[in-house]
Amino acid sequence: DAVLLKNAIDYPEAKFCLAGPHATVKPMDGISHGFDSVIVGEGEEAIFDVLNGREGIISKH
């Protein structure tokens, strides 16, 4: 949480994305901990959808 907070302060325009096993099993944990997006499943493929603003993904925006 401290690293995420520091990065949010240092880079206010940045969007923070969580991926990996925990994100896949408990995606709402990422949103509740301040991440802008959570990738569920294979992150290598889904990151392009997140970066391009695809709708229908878990996001707090």
C-alpha positions, 0 to 999 in steps of 0.5 A: 500500500505504501509503494502504491501511495508513493507512486500515486503521489509521484505520478498523479496521471498514472493508472495502476493495474494489478495482475497475477494469481491473487487478482484472478482469484479476488479481483475486488481486493485490487480495487479496494486497495487502490488499483485502477484496473485488475487483470483477471486471467492471462495478463499478457493478453489482457494488458492491451485491452486495459491500455486501450480502454476496453469496456467490460473489465473491472475498473473503478472508473 
